[in-house]
Amino acid sequence: MLLLSNRWLVWVGLGYAALFAVNVAFARRNNERDLVNDAVLIVQVVALVPLMWLLADAGGLIPERVWLLTLVCALVLVGSTMHVKSLLRERRRPAFALASRVVAVASLVLVVGLGWMWGWPAGIGLVVPFVFLAARSLKSDWDGWRPGRIGLLELVGFVGVAVGAGMAVSV
């Protein structure tokens, strides 16, 4: 029924199928944790933000705030991916750790701009979680932190972004 009323979803499905084929190709080579594969997954997830809007509102135009939330989603996922990789798979590469920190701090700066575009004071809800994410990226001593604990800290960041976005939307 959904496809009958939204035929454009066939094209979306084909696009997602192509991206999924990339994921499968990496998995077949036992290289599913490659940064390129992570980037493909991030694109798949981030694209869901405007897609859900289009499914909920048949008006066809995506409002600026939906695009802002799409960018927030992209920033948090890219930052988290870089951060976790810098602590686990790439932990012996100081340049990767530096890149992760640069991404986190740059994301904070970008989100300040997005918050301003959203409008103050509601836009502050978008910014606060990125202060936490930037601070966690600057932590220098991760000795003794196991992957599960790192993942829980990332989850706190994701929940913070979701709550902050919810606050921004509701104001």
C-alpha distance (Angstrom), angle and dihedral (degrees) to the residues before:
residue distance angle dihedral
M1 . . .
L2 3.80 . .
L3 3.81 91.5 .
L4 3.79 91.8 48.2
S5 3.78 92.7 55.7
N6 3.82 94.8 38.3
R7 3.79 107.6 37.1
W8 3.81 90.7 169.3
L9 3.80 86.7 72.7
V10 3.80 87.9 76.5
W11 3.82 87.9 67.6
V12 3.78 90.7 46.3
G13 3.79 89.2 50.6
L14 3.79 91.4 50.6
G15 3.79 90.2 50.0
Y16 3.78 91.8 50.3
A17 3.80 90.3 46.2
A18 3.81 89.8 54.4
L19 3.80 91.4 49.2
F20 3.79 90.4 46.5
A21 3.80 88.7 52.3
V22 3.80 87.4 58.4
N23 3.82 89.4 52.4
V24 3.81 90.6 49.5
A25 3.81 91.9 48.9
F26 3.80 90.6 54.3
A27 3.80 91.0 46.4
R28 3.80 92.0 51.0
R29 3.79 88.8 55.7
N30 3.83 89.7 48.4
N31 3.78 87.4 -117.6
E32 3.79 100.4 111.9
R33 3.81 92.0 133.2
D34 3.79 93.0 61.1
L35 3.80 113.8 130.2
V36 3.82 91.4 -122.2
N37 3.79 90.3 54.8
D38 3.80 89.1 49.0
A39 3.80 89.1 52.3
V40 3.81 90.7 52.1
L41 3.80 90.4 51.9
I42 3.80 90.6 48.7
V43 3.82 89.7 53.3
Q44 3.81 89.6 50.5
V45 3.80 92.6 51.8
V46 3.80 97.5 40.8
A47 3.80 91.8 50.3
L48 3.79 88.4 60.8
V49 3.81 91.8 71.0
P50 3.82 97.3 67.6
L51 3.80 90.6 31.1
M52 3.80 91.4 59.5
W53 3.79 89.2 49.1
L54 3.79 91.2 52.7
L55 3.79 90.9 49.9
A56 3.80 92.3 48.6
D57 3.80 96.3 43.5
A58 3.77 118.1 39.2
G59 3.81 91.3 -165.8
G60 3.78 90.9 103.1
L61 3.80 98.4 -138.0
I62 3.76 119.1 101.2
P63 3.82 111.6 -142.9
E64 3.79 121.1 -126.3
R65 3.79 91.7 -111.7
V66 3.80 91.5 58.7
W67 3.81 88.6 54.1
L68 3.81 89.4 48.7
L69 3.81 90.3 52.8
T70 3.80 88.7 47.4
L71 3.79 89.5 56.3
V72 3.81 91.0 46.9
C73 3.80 88.8 52.9
A74 3.80 91.3 49.8
L75 3.79 92.9 48.4
V76 3.79 95.0 50.2
L77 3.80 93.3 47.0
V78 3.80 95.0 46.5
G79 3.79 91.0 46.0
S80 3.78 93.6 48.0
T81 3.79 92.7 47.0
M82 3.78 92.0 50.8
H83 3.80 92.7 44.8
V84 3.79 96.4 49.7
K85 3.80 92.4 44.5
S86 3.81 89.8 50.4
L87 3.81 89.7 55.6
L88 3.79 99.0 41.9
R89 3.80 122.8 17.2
E90 3.80 96.5 20.0
R91 3.81 98.3 33.0
R92 3.79 92.6 123.4
R93 3.81 93.2 54.9
P94 3.82 110.6 82.6
A95 3.80 90.3 -171.8
F96 3.81 90.0 61.2
A97 3.80 91.0 50.4
L98 3.79 89.3 50.9
A99 3.80 91.0 48.9
S100 3.80 89.2 51.1
R101 3.79 91.2 52.9
V102 3.80 92.1 46.9
V103 3.81 90.1 51.8
A104 3.81 91.7 49.4
V105 3.80 95.0 48.9
A106 3.81 92.7 41.9
S107 3.81 88.7 50.2
L108 3.78 89.7 54.3
V109 3.80 90.9 51.5
L110 3.81 91.2 47.5
V111 3.79 92.2 48.0
V112 3.79 90.4 52.8
G113 3.80 85.8 58.6
L114 3.80 91.5 46.1
G115 3.80 89.8 49.2
W116 3.79 89.7 51.9
M117 3.81 89.9 49.8
W118 3.80 89.1 49.0
G119 3.79 90.1 52.3
W120 3.77 132.5 -107.7
P121 2.98 135.4 -66.1
A122 3.83 93.1 18.3
G123 3.81 91.6 49.7
I124 3.79 89.9 63.8
G125 3.80 86.5 75.4
L126 3.79 87.9 67.0
V127 3.81 93.2 48.8
V128 3.81 104.5 47.6
P129 3.83 97.1 67.8
F130 3.79 90.3 51.3
V131 3.80 89.8 55.9
F132 3.81 86.5 59.4
L133 3.82 92.0 45.2
A134 3.80 92.5 49.8
A135 3.81 91.0 47.4
R136 3.80 92.6 50.8
S137 3.80 90.2 50.1
L138 3.80 90.6 55.2
K139 3.81 93.1 54.3
S140 3.78 104.4 115.2
D141 3.80 104.0 -166.7
W142 3.79 114.9 63.9
D143 3.81 96.0 154.5
G144 3.77 111.4 142.9
W145 3.79 93.9 18.5
R146 3.79 109.0 130.3
P147 3.82 122.6 -157.7
G148 3.81 93.3 -101.3
R149 3.78 92.6 54.7
I150 3.80 91.6 46.4
G151 3.80 88.8 50.2
L152 3.79 91.7 51.8
L153 3.78 90.5 52.7
E154 3.80 89.4 50.9
L155 3.79 88.8 49.7
V156 3.80 89.0 55.2
G157 3.80 87.6 54.5
F158 3.81 92.4 49.1
V159 3.79 91.8 48.8
G160 3.80 89.0 48.6
V161 3.79 91.1 53.2
A162 3.81 91.3 47.5
V163 3.81 92.4 48.6
G164 3.80 91.9 44.7
A165 3.79 91.6 49.7
G166 3.79 89.9 47.4
M167 3.78 90.2 51.9
A168 3.80 91.5 48.4
V169 3.79 91.8 50.1
S170 3.79 93.9 47.4
V171 3.81 96.7 51.3
